[in-house]
Amino acid sequence: MIEFLLLLIFAVFFGLLLHGIHRKVIARIQKRPGPPIWQEILHTLKFSFKQTWIPRTASQVMYVAIVLIAIGIWTAALYVLWIGGSLLLIFAFYMLHKIVEHGTGLSSGSPYTKFGAIRSVMSAAAELPLLVTVSVVYLFTGTLSISGIAGWEAANVPLIGIALPAAISLYLIILSKAHYGPFSVIEAKELVSGYWTEHFGGWRALLNIALSLKTFVLISVFIVVFIGVLPWWLFLIVMILVMISVSFICATTPMLTPYNTVLIQTIWTGVVCIYGVIVWLVMIS
């Protein structure tokens, strides 16, 4: 358990560092100096010591509970990843994160956060390809255990080479949850900061921690499932490279409208479904 606590602390700080790298890369591509890569760590520390209260219009129980639920979800997801548990559990925790987004937006009573909450429901189209991704991974490996998938890849080939559409689906999930991305409609500028606009002070610091864990877990799952287990130093380098690739897309692509977001993700769902059916037919023939 001590090892997991150390991993948890590392995941929080490294996830915040990835967010800082994300902002820095976007700024440099757009020919701006940008903040230092440790800025998100400083932001979280700053918010931790700011005055904190609950807005008068907020549902007090939900306003506080949703923050704790967010941290609990991604701490549990990190634990499942650490023990090499079921991939289905990881994706189940991701689905619960949609409830967190929706609850965070509704709990404050602000019209801006409510619109962010509504858009979080619309952005659920990105989750549809996950079901096909899970099926494709199982068809190739015969297991949904993360440790079992990693073992299969060690004995055969990385899944990214033979199940690229499934890998792209998970990559789109990472992209859709990145700040300033083309699918980040729940955090659009017309909504101020989106669904978490009214969470400030200590609440914002805790949400920053939860989102850093989310980024760490999702990128780690992508690497383990589709590339395989790597030495720790190489694993961290690949995580940074994945984050940089996401940042490049975010910097060069305008934010889409909610309609276009759902349309693109629905089309990709159809493509992945066709791919999944083809793989299944090949497997049973």
C-alpha positions in Angstrom: 0.0 0.0 0.0 2.9 2.4 0.7 4.1 1.7 -2.9 0.6 2.7 -4.2 0.6 5.9 -2.1 4.0 6.8 -3.6 2.6 6.1 -7.1 -0.4 8.2 -6.3 1.7 11.2 -5.3 3.9 10.8 -8.3 0.9 10.4 -10.7 -0.6 13.7 -9.4 2.6 15.7 -9.9 3.5 14.1 -13.2 -0.1 14.5 -14.4 0.1 18.2 -13.5 3.5 18.4 -15.3 1.9 16.9 -18.4 -0.7 19.6 -18.3 2.0 22.2 -18.1 3.8 20.7 -21.0 0.5 20.7 -22.9 0.1 24.4 -22.4 3.8 25.1 -23.2 3.7 23.2 -26.5 0.5 24.9 -27.6 2.0 28.3 -26.8 5.2 27.6 -28.7 3.4 26.3 -31.7 1.3 29.5 -31.7 4.5 31.5 -31.4 3.8 32.6 -27.8 6.3 32.2 -24.9 3.8 30.4 -22.8 4.0 29.5 -19.1 6.7 27.3 -17.6 5.9 23.6 -17.7 5.5 23.5 -13.9 2.8 26.2 -13.9 -0.1 23.8 -13.3 1.7 22.5 -10.2 2.0 26.1 -9.0 -1.6 26.8 -9.8 -2.8 23.8 -7.8 -0.6 24.9 -4.8 -1.9 28.5 -5.2 -5.6 27.4 -5.2 -5.0 25.2 -2.2 -4.3 28.3 0.0 -6.9 30.6 -1.5 -10.1 31.5 0.4 -12.7 28.8 -0.3 -16.5 29.0 0.1 -19.7 27.6 -1.5 -21.8 29.8 -3.7 -25.2 30.8 -2.4 -26.9 29.3 -5.4 -25.2 26.0 -5.1 -26.5 22.7 -3.9 -24.1 22.4 -1.0 -23.9 18.6 -0.7 -23.5 18.0 -4.4 -21.1 20.9 -4.8 -18.7 19.4 -2.3 -19.4 15.7 -2.9 -18.7 15.8 -6.6 -15.2 17.0 -6.1 -14.4 14.1 -3.7 -16.1 11.7 -6.1 -13.8 12.9 -8.9 -10.7 12.2 -6.9 -12.1 8.9 -5.7 -12.9 7.7 -9.2 -9.4 8.3 -10.6 -7.6 7.1 -7.5 -9.5 3.8 -7.9 -8.7 3.8 -11.6 -5.0 4.2 -10.9 -5.2 1.3 -8.4 -6.8 -0.9 -11.0 -4.1 0.0 -13.4 -1.4 -0.6 -10.8 -2.6 -4.2 -10.0 -3.2 -4.9 -13.7 -6.9 -5.3 -13.2 -9.7 -5.3 -15.8 -9.8 -2.9 -18.7 -13.6 -2.8 -18.3 -13.2 -1.3 -14.8 -11.0 1.5 -16.2 -13.6 2.3 -18.8 -16.3 2.1 -16.2 -14.5 4.7 -14.1 -14.2 6.8 -17.2 -18.0 6.6 -17.8 -18.5 7.7 -14.2 -16.4 10.8 -15.0 -19.2 12.0 -17.2 -21.4 12.0 -14.1 -18.7 14.1 -12.4 -18.7 16.6 -15.3 -22.5 16.8 -15.3 -22.8 17.0 -11.5 -20.1 19.7 -11.3 -21.9 21.8 -13.8 -25.3 21.5 -12.2 -24.2 21.8 -8.6 -23.2 25.5 -8.6 -26.4 26.9 -10.0 -24.5 29.1 -12.5 -25.9 29.3 -16.1 -22.4 28.9 -17.5 -21.7 25.7 -15.7 -25.1 24.4 -16.5 -24.4 24.8 -20.2 -21.1 23.0 -19.7 -23.0 20.2 -18.0 -25.4 19.9 -20.9 -22.5 19.8 -23.3 -20.8 17.0 -21.3 -23.8 14.8 -22.1 -23.5 15.7 -25.8 -19.8 14.8 -25.7 -20.7 11.3 -24.6 -20.6 10.4 -28.3 -16.8 9.9 -27.8 -17.5 7.0 -25.4 -19.3 4.9 -28.1 -16.2 3.6 -29.8 -14.9 2.3 -26.4 -17.2 -0.6 -26.5 -15.9 -1.7 -29.9 -12.3 -1.1 -28.6 -12.8 -3.4 -25.7 -14.3 -6.1 -28.0 -11.4 -5.8 -30.5 -8.8 -6.1 -27.7 -10.5 -9.2 -26.4 -10.8 -10.8 -29.8 -7.0 -10.5 -30.3 -5.8 -11.3 -26.8 -8.6 -13.4 -25.3 -8.5 -11.4 -22.1 -9.5 -8.0 -20.7 -7.0 -8.1 -17.8 -4.5 -5.3 -18.3 -1.7 -7.6 -17.1 -2.9 -10.3 -19.4 -3.0 -8.0 -22.4 0.5 -6.8 -21.6 1.7 -10.4 -21.3 0.1 -11.2 -24.7 1.9 -8.3 -26.3 5.2 -9.4 -24.8 4.8 -12.8 -26.4 3.4 -11.5 -29.7 3.3 -8.0 -31.1 2.0 -4.6 -29.9 -1.7 -4.2 -30.5 -1.2 -0.8 -32.1 0.2 -2.5 -35.2 -2.7 -4.8 -35.7 -5.6 -2.9 -34.0 -4.9 0.6 -35.1 -8.5 1.8 -35.3 -9.1 0.6 -31.7 -5.9 2.5 -30.7 -7.2 5.7 -32.4 -10.5 5.4 -30.6 -8.7 5.5 -27.2 -6.4 8.3 -28.5 -9.6 10.3 -29.3 -10.8 9.8 -25.8 -7.5 11.4 -24.5 -7.8 14.2 -27.1 -11.5 14.8 -26.1 -10.5 15.3 -22.5 -7.5 17.6 -23.2 -7.8 21.3 -22.4 -8.1 23.6 -25.4 -8.7 20.7 -27.8 -11.1 20.5 -30.8 -13.6 18.4 -28.8 -13.3 20.5 -25.6 -16.8 22.0 -26.0 -17.6 21.7 -22.3 -14.8 24.2 -21.6 -15.4 26.6 -24.5 -14.6 30.3 -23.9 -18.2 31.4 -24.2 -18.8 29.3 -21.0 -15.9 31.0 -19.2 -14.2 27.9 -17.8 -17.1 25.5 -18.6 -18.5 23.1 -16.1 -16.1 24.0 -13.3 -16.3 27.8 -13.6 -17.7 28.2 -10.1 -15.4 25.7 -8.3 -12.6 27.9 -7.0 -10.0 28.0 -4.2 -9.5 24.6 -2.6 -12.2 23.0 -4.7 -10.3 24.0 -7.9 -7.1 22.6 -6.5 -8.8 19.2 -5.8 -10.3 19.2 -9.3 -6.9 19.9 -10.7 -5.6 16.9 -8.8 -8.4 14.7 -10.1 -7.9 15.8 -13.7 -4.1 15.2 -13.4 -4.8 11.6 -12.3 -7.3 11.2 -15.2 -4.6 12.3 -17.7 -2.0 10.0 -16.1 -4.3 7.0 -16.1 -5.7 7.4 -19.6 -2.3 7.9 -21.2 -0.8 5.0 -19.2 -3.7 2.7 -20.2 -3.1 3.7 -23.9 0.6 2.8 -23.7 0.1 -0.5 -21.8 -2.8 -1.8 -23.9 -1.5 -0.8 -27.3 2.3 -0.6 -27.0 3.1 -2.8 -24.0 5.0 -2.7 -20.8 8.2 -0.5 -21.1 11.1 0.4 -18.7 9.9 3.1 -16.4 12.1 5.8 -18.0 11.0 4.9 -21.5 7.4 4.7 -20.3 7.6 8.3 -19.0 9.2 9.5 -22.3 6.4 7.9 -24.3 3.8 9.5 -22.0 5.3 12.9 -22.7 5.4 12.2 -26.5 1.7 11.2 -26.5 0.9 14.4 -24.6 3.0 16.5 -27.1 1.1 14.9 -30.0 -2.2 15.8 -28.4 -0.9 19.4 -27.8 0.0 19.7 -31.5 -3.5 18.8 -32.6 -5.0 21.2 -30.0 -2.7 24.0 -31.2 -3.4 23.6 -34.9 -7.1 22.7 -34.8 -10.0 25.1 -34.0 -12.5 24.1 -31.4 -15.5 22.4 -33.1 -19.1 23.2 -32.4 -21.1 20.7 -30.3 -22.9 19.5 -33.4 -19.7 18.9 -35.4 -18.1 17.2 -32.3 -21.0 14.7 -32.1 -21.0 14.2 -35.9 -17.3 13.4 -36.2 -17.3 11.1 -33.2 -20.5 9.3 -34.4 -18.9 8.8 -37.9 -15.8 7.4 -36.3 -18.0 5.1 -34.2 -19.4 3.7 -37.4 -16.0 3.1 -38.9 -14.7 1.3 -35.8 -17.9 -0.8 -35.7 -17.3 -1.9 -39.3 -13.7 -2.7 -38.4 -14.8 -4.7 -35.3 -17.3 -6.8 -37.4 -14.5 -7.5 -40.0 -12.1 -8.6 -37.2 -14.8 -10.8 -35.7 -15.7 -12.4 -39.0 -12.0 -13.1 -39.7 -11.6 -14.6 -36.2 -14.5 -17.0 -36.5 -13.7 -18.1 -40.1 
